[in-house]
Amino acid sequence: MIILHGDDVLASRQELENIKKKYSGSITFTSQDFDITKFVQSLEGTTLFGETPLIILEDTFSTSKHTKDLFQIFPHVNTGDIVIWESKILTNRILEKLGKTAKIKLFKLRSEIFLFLESVTPSTKHKAITYFHSLLKADAPERVFFMLVRQIRLLLLISFGATAQDMVVSPWQWKRLKKQQEQCDRKTLLRMYSKLLSVDWEQKSGLAGYNLASSLDVFFSGM
């Protein structure tokens, strides 16, 4: 069994994709569609080629809704062809209950990425540009872009009244996002998000006049 957890979801997703390539088939359960009976049945099944499929559990332990049922089952699970993928850092209590034989990989974002994301407001755009170029020394622009789009999306949700529970984030995270959102009205956030979508489309279609890093420089300058 392999556990991939942490807030660097881009890196952990890539690792999950690499693992999936080793199998001819996989079955994925998420926190939204998890069914205890189907999960147990999947542990006993095989693919069309008679091989054991890879069983993937996505964000099923960071939500208390399914944790109790899973803890009752896992002591009796004999297969090692399971990947637990979590977009948050799991607590030591959960990791200990999953067993000592599991291979655990933590994917944690550097603190600098949070400084960058929290500086993405019209009044602090110069800080955002500085942090952005600093991040590019170690991170690919695609990675930074992914986190930037996600941040603007979260701020937009808050501007429309989303609560911490709605967004499945901790109260302290919501408060920090709310503080940042108060520096950008909804119209500004919608304009920023639309521009980022345009940048993404231009890059993927080959119509961009600049590479991604330069396109984001233009984005920050006009923010």
N, C-alpha and C positions, 0 to 999 in steps of 0.2 A: 504494500500500500504506500502511496506517495501523497504527501500533503503539500500543496502549494498555497501559501497564504501571504497576505500583505497588501499594502496600498499601491504598490507599483504593478498595477493590473496589466499594463502593456507587456512588461517583461514576463510576468507569470502566465499570461495568455500565450505568449510565444513558446514558453516551455511546455505548456499543455499541448499545443499543436505538434511540437516535436515528439512528444510521447505518443500521441494519437497515430502518428505515421508508422509506428512499430506494430500496429494492430490492423487486422483486416476489417474490423467493425467496432463500433462503440455505441454505448447507450448513455444518454445524458439525463440526469434528473436535476431540476432547479427547485428553488424554494417555492416557486409558484405552482409547479405541477407535480411535486413530490407525492408519491403514493407508496405507502409502506408495503402493500401486497405486491405491487409491480416490481418494487426494488428487490424484494426477497426472491421473486421469480427470476429476475434478471441474473441473480447470482448463480442460479442453477442452469442457465441457458447456454447455448452455443450459437455461433454464426452459421450461415448457410454452408460454410466450408468445414464445419465441425470444430472450429476453433473457439477458444474462450474470448468473449468480447471484453473490451475495456469499459468499466463502469465509472462514470464521472458524476460526482455530486458537486453542484455549483451553488455556493452560498446557502447551504442547508444547515450549517452549524452556527453561522453568525445570526440566525434567526431562531429564537427559542421555540418556535412553533413545532419544529421537527426534532429538536435535539434529544428530547427524552426517549422517543421511539428509537432513534438511531443508536443511542448508548446501550439500549437493551439488546440490539441486534449484533453490534460489532464484536462483542466477545465470542460470538458463535460463527463469525465469518472466517472461512478457511482460504478463500482466494486472495491472492496478492494483486490481482489485476483491477485495482481500484485507485482512482485519483480523486482526492478531495481538493477542490479549488475554491478559495475564499478571497473575496475582494477586500477583506479587512484582516487585521492581525488577530489570530486566534489567541485566547487566553491560555496560560499554562495549564489551567484546570482542564480545559477541553483537550489539549494536546496530550496530557497524561492519560486521560480516559480513553483516548484512541489507541493506546498501546505503545510500548517501547520499541516495537519492531518497525514502526512506520518510518519511512524516509521523509524528513521534513525539510522544506526549503522555504526560507523567508525572503520575500521580495519587498524591500522597504525603500521608499523614495528618499532622496537626499533632502535635507532640511532647506537647501537653497531653492528647491522647486516650489516650496510653500511660500517663501518670501516673494518669489516671482509672481505666483498666482494671486497673492493678496495685494500686490502692487498694481494689478491691472485695473486701473480706474483713470478717468480723464485727468484728474488732478495729480496723479503720481505716475504718469506714463513715462517720464524720464527715468524713474527708478526701474520700471518694468523693462525698458530697453537695455539698461545696464545689466540687470539680472539675466535677461534673455541671452545676451552675448556671452555672459559668464557661463551659462548653462551649456551653450553650444561647444564649449571646450571639451566637454565630456559626454554630451548627449546629442543624439541625432535630432535635427529640426523636426522630423516627423513625430518623435516622441514628445517633444515640448508642445507641438501643435495639438496633439491628442489631449494633453492635460489642459491646455488653454481652452479648447472647445468645451471640454467637460465642465470647467469652472464657470464659463459664461452660461452654460445650460443650467447649472445649479443656481446661479444668481437670478436667472430668469424665473425659475420655478418659485423662488422666494418672493420675487416681485409680484407673482400671481397668487401669493398667499399660502404656499406650501409650508407645512410644518416639518419638524425634525422627523416625526413619525412617517409622514407622507414620503419623505426623501430617504428614509432608512439611514439616517446619520445620527450621531450622538448629539445631545443637546448643546455641548460646548462647540462642536463643529458648526452647528446651525447658527449659533450666536455670532461666531466669527464671520460666517458667510453673510448673515443679516447686516452686520456692521459694514461690510464691504458694499453690499447691495444698496445701502442707504446713500452711498456716494455716487450712485448711478441710477437715474430714473429708468423706468421701463422702456421708454422710447430709445434711450441711448443703448441699453442692453440689446434690444431687438436689432438696432442698426449694426452693432458689433457682431452679433451672432450671424446676421445675414451676410456681412462682409467676410466672415470666416468661412461660411459655406461657399461663397464665391471663390475664395482662395483655394479651397479644397477642390472644387469643380475644375478650376482653371489648371491646377497642377495635374489632376488625373486625366484631363482631356488633352493636355499638351498645348494649351492655348495661353499659358502664363508667359508674361514677358520677362519674369525673373524666376530664380529658383525659390524654393520655399522659404529659406532664411531671409532672403531679400524681400519677398512678398510680405513677410511678417513685420519686417522693419517699416515698410510702407503702411501696414495696418496700424502699428503703434504710433507712428507719426501723425496719422489722421484721426486718432482715437479722441 
